Amino acid sequence: MQPFTYQRANNVKEAAAAVAANREARFISGGTNLLDLMKLEIERPTHLLDISRLPLDSIEETPEGGLRVGAQVRNSDLAADPRVRSRYPVLSQALLAGASGQIRNKASTAGNLLQRTRCFYFYDRNMPCNKREPGTGCAALEGFNRIHAVLGASEACIAVHPSDMAVAMAALNAEVETTLPDGTIRTMPIGDLHRLPGATPHVETALGHGEMITAVILPPAPPGRQLYRKVRDRASYAFALVSVATVIEKSGDRIRSARIAIGGVAPKPWRPLEAEYVLAGAAAADSAFTEAAESALAGAVGRGGNDFKIPLAKRTLRQTLAAAVEGA
């Protein structure tokens, strides 16, 4: 690990300004991802600014009837909050599926959103990786790419985003609140936070350097049934091969509305809006679920080792939709 200096932040504005002033500075909170990356010398910050003790660890009601989740709320606390469990069960389910209890006790809301990919080649400094070192190439294209993306990828990068929480928040239409280095507050849809790789896979989010996530805003709980399903290689402590978060509202024997987000298949939580359009107003039947699944994966491209993800994602989406409709 490279030498670095450490500082504890006193307030949000000063923290954002301090990191913005140093290109090699990073925010640190729980450190469940950053410290691993530093030990492997993938991340080499010269200065760490500890934001873990800033007063951003509360979950508050909003005037609109939603929840404002502070950036420092621990994943375990968010999953266990009675309001989240009753009004946003898909989020609680995703968090509980996301990691071990020990990690959930340390990981923060903002840190979970900003965790970096678990691509094998990103973690191996002996292999080329455009995300780690722009312009060196993507070893996963012709390598062991079983866990990699089938949607939204590019010839420069096929890594996936690992967060379960972000998938559920995408289905809930959450918003991300940030503070810029000059103290300005801005809010963006969570779907705009993560960027697709294109030709610049090292630019992973829409945040500027020093811009700090302060909260996630959950809108009022949507009507209907919420459900999260995760398919992984083992039942504990494994990232998703495919995951699905869905919110289904029924009217009689027809689907009134549907929201879908898919994880494990793209560089960001994937919202297949075409599949949502297919389901809106459709009969709650297997044929509609199949059509929606085909629509959601219509543009999928396998790279050999991950070809299986395409039929797996279709089956997982169909089964999750069917289970959600049955309980709606």
C-alpha positions, -999 to +999 in steps of 0.1 A: +000+000+000+013+034-009+017+061+018-012+085+022-023+112+046-056+111+065-080+138+076-114+137+093-141+160+077-159+186+098-187+195+075-200+186+040-190+218+022-154+217+035-151+180+027-162+185-009-138+215-013-109+197+002-112+167-021-118+189-051-085+207-044-064+175-046-068+153-077-053+124-057-077+127-027-106+104-021-136+103+003-136+073+027-165+061+048-169+024+055-140+016+032-153-019+023-143-014-013-117+014-013-093-002+012-092-035-008-084-015-039-057+004-021-041-028-008-039-040-044-026-006-055-055-002-080-065+029-062-035+050-050-049+081-032-023+104-016-050+117+008-081+102+024-109+124+038-129+105+063-166+115+060-180+087+082-188+109+112-206+137+093-243+140+103-256+121+073-267+089+090-304+094+095-335+083+076-361+111+075-396+115+061-400+139+032-429+163+028-440+143-003-443+111+017-410+095+008-378+090+027-345+108+026-317+084+033-285+100+044-253+090+026-238+075+058-267+053+067-253+018+070-267-009+048-278-030+078-297-001+093-314+008+060-325-028+054-339-031+090-357+002+091-395-005+096-405+021+071-382+006+044-394-029+052-430-020+049-430+007+021-399-003+001-395-041+006-377-045-027-349-023-012-347-042+020-346-075+001-318-063-022-297-051+007-301-084+026-291-103-005-261-080-011-234-090+013-225-105+047-239-090+079-204-078+088-200-059+056-236-045+058-227-031+092-198-011+077-210-003+042-227+031+037-255+041+013-232+063-008-204+039-008-226+011-020-236+032-050-200+041-058-184+007-054-163-003-083-166-034-105-155-068-095-141-077-129-111-101-125-090-081-149-097-048-132-083-064-100-052-079-117-026-052-124-007-076-147-036-076-172-048-048-195-079-029-183-092+003-198-111+011-166-080+009-145-055+022-171-072+040-201-059+029-234-044-005-224-073-026-237-099-049-222-086-084-213-122-096-206-133-094-242-113-125-251-107-138-216-127-154-188-159-133-191-185-154-173-196-126-149-195-098-175-220-076-192-244-085-220-261-051-222-248-016-224-211-027-228-186-015-254-155-027-271-136-008-245-151-025-214-177-052-206-175-050-168-207-050-147-217-028-118-219-050-086-245-032-064-277-049-054-290-018-036-287+004-067-308-021-088-337-018-063-333+020-061-335+022-099-368+003-098-381+028-071-371+058-092-349+072-065-329+104-068-294+112-056-286+144-038-250+157-040-230+187-027-206+203-051-172+219-040-188+254-040-216+242-017-242+240-044-268+212-040-279+192-070-303+163-074-303+137-102-323+106-111-304+075-099-304+064-135-282+093-145-256+086-118-237+057-135-224+061-170-221+034-197-185+028-207-185+039-243-149+048-251-142+062-216-149+033-191-127+049-165-153+077-162-178+057-142-203+083-128-217+117-136-201+131-104-173+157-106-142+153-086-150+165-051-187+162-056-201+143-027-233+123-023-252+134+007-285+115+004-307+093-016-343+104-020-370+077-022-403+090-037-436+080-021-439+042-021-454+030-054-486+010-054-485-027-061-461-056-052-424-052-049-400-081-053-362-086-057-347-119-070-310-126-072-293-155-090-257-162-080-232-190-078-237-196-041-263-186-016-241-164+005-216-136-001-216-137-039-223-110-065-253-114-089-250-132-121-285-118-128-308-099-104-342-084-110-361-057-090-397-052-100-427-032-089-460-045-103-495-029-100-525-049-110-561-040-118-583-071-120-566-096-142-545-070-161-512-053-152-517-016-147-480-006-145-446-022-141-412-011-132-382-033-139-345-030-131-319-057-139-286-062-122-255-083-131-260-078-168-247-042-175-223-015-163-252+001-144-286-010-131-305-016-163-340-002-168-356-020-198-383+006-205-395-014-236-404-043-214-423-020-190-443-007-220-451-042-230-465-050-196-486-018-191-522-028-197-513-064-207-531-095-193-513-109-163-503-141-182-471-160-191-473-147-226-469-111-214-440-121-192-423-139-220-427-109-244-414-085-218-384-107-212-376-110-249-379-072-252-357-066-222-328-087-236-334-079-273-301-060-276-280-085-255-246-096-268-226-124-253-189-128-254-186-166-251-182-172-215-212-151-205-236-163-233-256-182-207-266-149-190-290-140-218-314-170-213-308-168-176-318-132-174-350-139-195-360-168-172-353-148-141-373-119-153-402-140-163-403-158-130-399-126-109-427-110-129-450-140-124-443-141-087-448-104-083-481-105-102-493-135-082-488-117-049-500-083-062 
